[in-house]
Amino acid sequence: MSIAVDTKDCTALSDAELVEMADLCAEGPHAHEVGTLSKQAEEWVLVAQARDEGKLKGFAFCTLERIGGTPCVLVGLASVRRTSKRDTVLRALVQDLLRRAVLAFPDEDVLVSARFCQPGGFDAFKSLNDIVPRAGHRASGEERAWGGRLAKRYGIDASAYDKRAFVAKGDGGGPAPVFDHETLHADQIDAEVAERFDELHPDKGDSLVAFGWAMEEDLRKLA
């Protein structure tokens, strides 16, 4: 399986590509329609698309920006097709985002964030350091503050966000624009991490805001 990832400005997305994304989403639990995806294209700067022999296998809306001076890769709505090779697709998508990060922010550590509604989404953070939230770790005040900053950047109302649990409650209007990925290794998910999702209702728009750090020395290898 040879995955090719193409990242471009959201303004360059065609109607046909939006339909492809909607078809991919329809195969998973969050059947985002073209209208929702079109709105995401307006809200984000870049979109990465992973293809195998021309067929869409995964995509991610994102932007690279600084929050309070800190370089960040913010991932919006993303989805990976549920095939037996989805780990390869996920890895290719994330690596392309990180490669762009090192080009935009050379010689700096970069914060990477996403919203999840199931623990398998954390597979996207496997190459990151100091992931928050994580098992066996009590978040510091600064880490909770980062969660709040990111929630605000994602357009989450402060009254709907629990800064200690890193959980955003939905408004009941449907699934949130999360990073949708179903792990192939459910047996390897830490029980403490899985427990964080027990009270979430993805169909009502609940999500967990998470982040981790891509270190400069690791990013340099992708340059």
N, C-alpha and C positions, 0 to 999 in steps of 0.2 A: 504494500500500500504506500504510494508516493503522494504525500500531501503537499499541495501548493497553496500558499497563503498570499492573498493580495489585500493590501490595506490602502484605502483611498479616502478622499473627502466624502462625507455623507451627501454633499450636494451633487456628487457624480453618480449616485445610485439611480438605476433605472427602475421603471415600473416592473419590468420582468424580474429583476433581482429581488424586489420587495415581495413579489408573489412567491418566488423560490423560498424566501425566508419564512413566509407564512405557511407554506406547505411543510417545511421542516418542523416548525413549531406545532403544527397540527398533529404530528406523530407523537408528541410528548404530552405532559399533563397541562401545559400552558399554551392553549391554542390562540396565540396572539394573531390578530388579523392584520391585513395590510394597513388599515387606518392607524392602528397602534404603532406598527413598525415605521410608518411614515412620520408619525409624531416624534419617535425616537431619533429619526434621521435629522429632524429639525433641532432637537435638543443637544445632540452630540456632534463632535467635530469629525471623527474618523469611524470607519467601519472596516473590520478585518473579516475576510471570508476565506474559509478553508475548503478546498475542493480536491476531489480525487477523480481524475479523468473527466474533469469538467462538471462533476456533480457536486452540489453543495453539501458539505458534511458538518459545517459549523460556522458560526459567525459571532461577532462581538462588536457592539457599539462602544466607543471609548473616546476619551480626550486626554491630552497631556497638558497639564497646567501646574502652576504653583499655587499652593494654599499657604498663606502666611510666609511665603518665601521658600517653602519646602516643595521640591519637585514631586509630582504625583502622576500616576496613571490611574485614572478613574474609569472603571468598566461599568457600563450601563447594562441594558438588556443584552443577553448573550445566550446562545443555545448550541448544544452539540448533539448531533443525531445519534440515536441509541443503536449503535452497531457494536459488533464485537471488537472493533478497532478504535472505539471512541477515545481511548486514552491517547492514542497517537495523534488524533485530531486536536484534542485539548492541548497537548504538549506543543504542537505546532502553532496553535493560536497564541498561547501565552508567550512562547519564545519570540514570536514576531512582535508582540506588544513590547516586550522587554528590549528587543533590539532597537525599536524606535525610541524607547526611553533613553538608552545610552547615547543615541545620536542627538536627542533634544537636550539631555542633561549630562554631558560628559563630566567625569570625575566627581560624581555625586551619588550618594545613596538615594534611592527613589522609593516612595511609598506607593503601594499598589492596593487598591480597594475594589470591593464588589459587594453586592447584596446576594444572599443565598436564602433559599427556603427549604433546603434539605442538606444534610451533612456531607453528601457526596460532592457538593460544590467546592469543598475545601481541597479537592484534588488539584484545583487550579492554582493553589498556593504552595504546592509541594517544593518549589525551588526557592521559596521566600524564607526570610528569617523573622523571628520575634512576632509571629502571627498572633493577632488579637481578634476575638477571644481564642483561647486554646486550653487544652486540658492541663490541670495542675498549676494554673497561673492565675493569680489575683491581679486584675488590671489596676495599674497605677492611676493616679489622678490625671496625669498627662495623657495616658492612653484613653481614658474615658472622655477627656476633652477632645481627642482626635475623633473618637466615635461621633461626638456631637457635631463637630465641624463637617464630617463626611455626611452625616444624616441631613444636615442643612443643605449641603451641596447637592444631595440627591432629591431635594425638594420635599423632605419629610418634615411635617409640622412638629415643632418641639413638644407639643402636648401628646403626640402619638409615639414618642421615642423614649424608651427606657435606657438611660445612659449607663446603668450598671449591668443590664443584661444584653445591651447592644441590639435590642429588638425594637423594630418599628411595627406598630399595629396598623393594619390596613383599614380602609373605610368601608369594606364590604362590597366594593364595586368590581371585584375580579382580581386576578393575580397581579402582583407587583412585577415591574420589569427587572427580574433577577437574572443571575448567571445560572442557567439551568443545565445541570450536568448530573447524570446518574452514574455513580461509581460502579466499577466492575469488581470492586473489592470491599463490599459491605462488611465483611467479617473483620476487616482491618480498621474500621472506624472506632475510635476511642469512645467508650460508653459515656464519658462526661461530655464529649462534644455532641454526640447524638442526642443526649438528654436536653440540650438547649433548644432542640427543634420540636420536642414533644408537645408543647403548648401552642405551637404556631399553626395557623390556619391559612395555608397558601392560597386557597380558593377565595379567601376574603382579603387578600393583599398583604398578609403578614410577611415580614422578612427579617433577616439578621444582617446587620452591617458589620463587615469584617475587613481587616487590612493586614498587611505584612510589609516587610522591607526587602527590596532587592539591593544587595550591597554593591558598592562601586567595583570591587575587585571581581565580582561574579559577572556584572554587566560588561566589564571591559572585554571579557572573552567573546561577547556577542558582537562587538563593534566590527 
